[in-house]
Amino acid sequence: MISNQVLQTSIDELRAITRIDLCVMDLAGNVVVSTFLGDDIQVDAVKLFAKSEVDSQVVSGYHFFKIFDERALAYVLVSAGASEDASMIGKVAVSQIQHLLIAYKERFDKNNFIQNLLLDNLLLIDIYNRAKKLHIAVEARRVVFLIETRQEKDSIALETMKNLFASRTKDFITAVDERNIILVRELKANEGYAELAETASMIRDMLNSEAMSAVRIAYGSIVDEIKQVSKSYKEAKMALDVGRIFSSEKEIIAYSTLGIGRLIYQLPMSLCEMFIREIFDGNIPKEIDEEALTTINKFFENNLNVSETARQLYVHRNTLVYRLEKIQKSSGLDIRTFDDALTFKIALMVASYMKYMKAEE
């Protein structure tokens, strides 16, 4: 529904141009917005006019007009004065407000459609029918960005996003919960994943500077049809969750870069517990201290290169070898070999996933 602020702005602008006072009233004769006091407007006359068959009428020195919203009477407009100018300006105001009602209702309908589309609440036939009715292209390249704000209901961040993409009429900004802002972005033929990364960086920088809001951003894969938009949304949502578990230091996460973390995220807890029991006898979180974890992660980053890892950790090569042998004794895995390193890496990620899921319970 159109806000009273929008209606007030509309009649204020007409008043400034024409010097004709205007008042919008509801069907019960209550003033909704006005440019003048209008104390002498007869409420009973407004009620009778609303029930009458005529669309305009002069009553006690005022021009009355009906404002319709899709054939249903929504408001009564009162133009001060019985002159031809007052009549003409009243007609202009009616036309302007009726077009505003249509525009705002269409915008609301589009937002409602996109929300239901994201949540898979629509049948396939309904998707195509409503998209056609709302003039939304069915076949277009799109992707979903999910922006997680630190504060719930971050209205400043939401308004910043709307202003940022105000010129892009084919993009949609909405929300389905209190923490996340959703951007459904339509892409050009030459835009790919490199451009998506740039867009995500731009959004992060703008929200950090303009809205003073620290955010995490995830985005799904590019889809070609409107029915697949929910798929891109689910991927973005998964990317946000998986990134929170395995890459908490990252502010931007793409679904296409999740790697093995995506597979682990979809494992049942019972299977994870069985795997940890088989590999580490169920006690890996207690056996691996902070120094060992730092050593392991740096060793993996350098592709199992002992010399380079020792250099980056500022330790002697023999010291690093000693640490790796100590890890081998406690875990039974020699991470200097590829197979054991792969097993150990997966086990660490599974342990992180289990810890996160237990904390969420």
C-alpha positions in Angstrom: 0.0 0.0 0.0 1.2 3.5 -0.8 2.4 5.5 2.2 0.8 8.7 3.5 4.2 10.3 3.1 4.2 9.7 -0.6 0.7 11.1 -0.9 1.6 14.2 1.1 4.7 14.8 -1.1 2.6 14.5 -4.2 -0.1 17.0 -3.3 2.5 19.4 -1.7 4.3 19.6 -5.1 1.0 20.3 -6.9 0.1 22.9 -4.4 3.5 24.6 -4.8 3.0 24.7 -8.6 -0.7 25.6 -8.9 -1.4 27.3 -5.5 -4.6 25.2 -5.3 -5.0 23.5 -1.9 -5.8 19.8 -2.0 -7.0 17.2 0.6 -7.1 13.4 0.4 -9.8 11.8 2.6 -10.7 8.2 3.3 -14.3 6.9 2.7 -15.3 7.6 6.3 -14.5 11.3 5.8 -11.2 11.3 7.8 -8.3 13.4 6.5 -5.4 11.3 5.2 -3.2 14.1 3.9 -3.8 17.7 3.2 -2.2 21.0 2.2 -4.7 23.1 4.3 -6.8 22.7 7.5 -10.1 22.2 5.7 -12.1 22.4 8.9 -15.2 23.4 7.0 -15.3 20.4 4.7 -18.5 18.5 5.5 -17.7 15.0 6.6 -21.3 13.8 5.8 -21.0 15.3 2.4 -17.9 13.3 1.7 -19.6 10.1 2.9 -22.6 10.7 0.7 -20.4 11.5 -2.3 -18.4 8.3 -1.8 -21.7 6.3 -1.9 -23.0 8.2 -5.0 -22.8 7.2 -8.6 -21.0 10.3 -9.8 -17.2 10.6 -10.1 -17.0 14.3 -9.3 -19.2 16.9 -7.6 -19.1 20.5 -6.3 -20.2 20.8 -2.7 -20.1 24.0 -0.6 -17.3 25.6 -2.6 -15.2 22.5 -2.9 -14.6 20.1 -5.8 -15.0 16.4 -4.8 -13.3 13.7 -6.9 -13.1 9.9 -6.5 -9.8 8.1 -6.6 -10.0 4.5 -7.7 -7.6 1.6 -7.1 -8.3 -1.0 -9.8 -12.0 0.0 -10.0 -12.4 0.0 -6.2 -12.9 3.3 -4.6 -9.9 4.1 -2.4 -10.0 7.9 -1.5 -11.9 11.1 -2.0 -9.9 14.0 -3.2 -11.1 17.5 -2.3 -9.8 20.5 -4.4 -10.3 23.9 -2.6 -12.5 26.2 -4.7 -15.3 25.9 -7.2 -13.4 27.4 -10.1 -12.4 25.8 -13.4 -8.7 25.8 -12.2 -9.6 23.9 -9.0 -11.5 21.4 -11.1 -8.6 20.9 -13.6 -6.0 20.6 -10.8 -8.3 18.1 -9.0 -8.4 15.9 -12.1 -4.6 16.1 -12.5 -4.2 15.1 -8.8 -6.6 12.2 -9.2 -4.7 11.0 -12.3 -1.3 11.3 -10.5 -2.4 9.5 -7.3 -4.1 6.7 -9.3 -0.9 6.1 -11.2 1.1 6.1 -8.0 -1.3 3.5 -6.5 -0.8 1.3 -9.5 3.0 1.7 -9.4 3.3 1.0 -5.7 1.0 -2.0 -5.9 3.0 -3.4 -8.7 6.2 -2.9 -6.8 4.6 -4.7 -3.8 3.4 -7.5 -6.0 6.8 -7.9 -7.5 8.5 -8.0 -4.1 5.9 -10.6 -2.9 6.5 -12.7 -6.1 10.3 -12.6 -5.7 10.0 -13.7 -2.0 7.8 -16.6 -2.8 10.0 -17.5 -5.8 13.1 -17.6 -3.5 11.3 -19.8 -1.0 9.9 -22.2 -3.5 6.3 -21.4 -2.6 5.1 -21.3 -6.2 4.0 -23.9 -8.7 5.8 -23.8 -12.0 2.7 -22.6 -13.9 2.2 -19.8 -11.3 5.8 -18.7 -11.7 5.4 -18.2 -15.5 1.9 -16.6 -15.2 2.8 -14.1 -12.5 6.1 -13.2 -14.2 4.3 -12.4 -17.4 1.7 -10.4 -15.5 4.4 -8.4 -13.7 6.5 -7.9 -16.8 9.4 -9.9 -15.5 11.6 -11.6 -18.1 11.4 -15.4 -17.8 14.6 -16.2 -19.6 17.4 -14.0 -18.3 20.8 -14.6 -16.7 20.4 -14.0 -12.9 22.3 -14.6 -9.7 21.3 -14.2 -6.0 23.5 -12.3 -3.5 22.9 -12.9 0.2 24.1 -10.1 2.5 24.2 -11.0 6.2 24.2 -7.9 8.5 25.6 -7.9 12.0 22.4 -6.3 13.4 18.9 -7.6 12.9 16.5 -5.4 10.8 19.4 -3.1 9.6 17.2 -0.6 7.9 20.2 1.6 7.0 21.9 -1.2 5.2 18.7 -2.0 3.3 18.2 1.6 2.2 21.8 1.8 1.1 21.4 -1.3 -1.0 18.2 0.1 -2.6 19.9 3.4 -3.4 23.0 1.6 -4.7 20.9 -0.3 -7.3 18.1 2.2 -7.8 19.0 2.7 -11.5 18.9 -1.0 -12.2 15.1 -1.6 -12.6 15.5 -5.3 -13.4 17.3 -6.1 -10.1 15.3 -6.9 -7.0 16.2 -6.2 -3.4 14.2 -8.0 -0.7 14.4 -9.9 2.5 12.9 -13.1 3.9 14.3 -12.9 7.4 15.6 -10.2 9.8 19.3 -10.7 9.3 19.8 -11.1 5.5 19.3 -8.8 2.6 18.7 -10.5 -0.8 19.8 -9.1 -4.2 18.5 -10.8 -7.3 20.7 -9.4 -10.0 20.1 -9.6 -13.7 23.3 -10.1 -15.6 24.4 -9.0 -19.1 25.7 -11.6 -21.6 29.3 -10.7 -21.0 29.1 -10.8 -17.1 30.6 -13.8 -15.4 31.9 -14.9 -12.0 34.8 -12.4 -12.1 32.2 -9.6 -12.3 30.2 -11.1 -9.5 33.2 -11.0 -7.2 33.7 -7.3 -8.1 30.0 -6.6 -7.4 30.3 -8.4 -4.0 33.4 -6.3 -3.1 31.6 -3.1 -4.1 28.6 -4.0 -2.0 30.8 -4.8 1.0 32.8 -1.6 0.7 29.7 0.6 0.3 27.9 -0.9 3.3 31.1 -0.7 5.4 31.5 3.0 4.6 28.0 4.3 4.0 25.9 2.2 6.4 28.7 1.6 8.9 27.7 -2.1 8.8 30.0 -5.0 8.8 28.6 -7.6 6.5 29.3 -11.1 5.1 28.3 -11.7 1.4 27.7 -14.9 -0.4 26.4 -15.6 -3.9 25.1 -18.6 -5.8 25.7 -19.8 -9.3 24.4 -18.0 -12.4 21.0 -19.3 -13.7 19.3 -18.8 -17.0 15.6 -19.1 -16.2 13.4 -17.5 -13.5 12.4 -20.9 -12.1 16.0 -21.5 -11.2 16.4 -18.4 -9.0 15.5 -20.3 -5.9 18.4 -22.7 -6.7 20.9 -19.8 -6.7 19.4 -18.5 -3.5 19.8 -21.9 -1.8 23.4 -22.0 -3.0 24.1 -18.6 -1.6 22.5 -19.6 1.7 24.7 -22.7 1.8 27.8 -20.7 0.9 27.1 -18.3 3.8 26.7 -21.3 6.3 29.7 -23.3 5.0 31.9 -20.1 4.9 30.9 -19.4 8.6 32.2 -22.9 9.5 35.3 -23.4 7.4 36.3 -19.8 6.3 35.2 -17.5 9.1 37.8 -15.0 8.2 36.4 -14.5 4.7 33.8 -11.7 4.1 32.9 -12.8 0.6 32.1 -16.4 -0.2 31.1 -17.8 -3.6 29.2 -21.1 -3.9 31.6 -22.2 -6.7 34.6 -22.0 -4.3 33.2 -24.1 -1.4 35.0 -27.3 -2.4 35.0 -30.2 0.0 33.3 -28.0 2.7 30.1 -28.2 0.7 30.1 -32.0 0.8 30.9 -32.2 4.6 28.1 -29.7 5.3 25.6 -32.1 3.8 26.8 -35.2 5.9 24.5 -36.4 8.7 26.0 -36.0 12.2 26.0 -39.7 12.8 28.3 -40.3 9.8 30.6 -37.5 11.0 30.9 -39.0 14.5 31.6 -42.5 13.1 34.3 -41.1 10.8 36.0 -39.2 13.7 35.9 -42.4 15.9 37.5 -44.5 13.2 40.3 -42.0 12.4 41.1 -40.4 15.7 39.2 -42.5 18.2 36.8 -39.7 18.8 39.2 -37.3 20.5 40.7 -35.1 17.9 39.6 -31.7 19.4 41.5 -32.5 22.6 44.6 -33.9 21.0 45.4 -31.0 18.6 46.6 -27.9 20.4 46.9 -24.4 18.9 50.5 -24.7 17.9 49.9 -28.0 16.2 46.9 -26.5 14.3 48.9 -23.6 13.1 51.7 -25.9 12.0 49.2 -28.2 10.2 47.4 -25.4 8.4 50.6 -23.7 7.3 51.9 -27.1 6.1 48.8 -27.6 4.0 49.0 -24.1 2.6 52.5 -24.8 1.3 51.4 -28.1 -0.3 53.3 -30.3 2.2 56.6 -28.5 1.6 58.6 -28.8 4.8 61.3 -26.3 3.9 58.9 -23.5 2.9 56.6 -24.2 5.9 59.6 -24.0 8.3 60.7 -20.7 6.7 57.2 -19.1 7.1 56.8 -20.3 10.7 60.3 -19.0 11.5 61.5 -22.3 12.9 64.3 -24.7 12.1 63.5 -27.5 9.6 64.3 -30.1 12.3 61.9 -28.4 14.7 59.1 -28.6 12.1 59.9 -32.3 11.4 59.7 -32.9 15.2 56.3 -31.3 15.4 55.0 -33.4 12.4 56.3 -36.6 14.0 54.6 -35.6 17.3 51.3 -35.2 15.4 51.9 -38.6 13.8 52.3 -40.2 17.2 49.1 -38.7 18.6 47.0 -39.2 15.5 48.5 -42.2 13.7 48.7 -40.2 10.5 51.9 -39.0 8.8 50.7 -35.8 7.1 53.9 -35.6 5.1 52.3 -38.2 2.8 49.5 -37.2 0.5 46.9 -39.8 1.5 47.4 -39.2 5.3 47.4 -35.4 4.7 44.1 -35.6 2.8 42.5 -37.8 5.5 43.7 -35.4 8.2 42.5 -32.3 6.4 39.0 -33.8 6.0 39.0 -34.9 9.6 39.8 -31.4 10.8 36.9 -30.0 8.6 34.5 -32.7 9.9 35.5 -31.8 13.5 34.9 -28.1 12.8 31.5 -28.9 11.3 30.5 -31.1 14.3 31.6 -28.4 16.8 29.6 -25.8 14.9 26.4 -27.9 14.7 26.6 -28.8 18.4 26.9 -25.1 19.2 23.8 -24.4 17.1 21.7 -26.9 19.0 
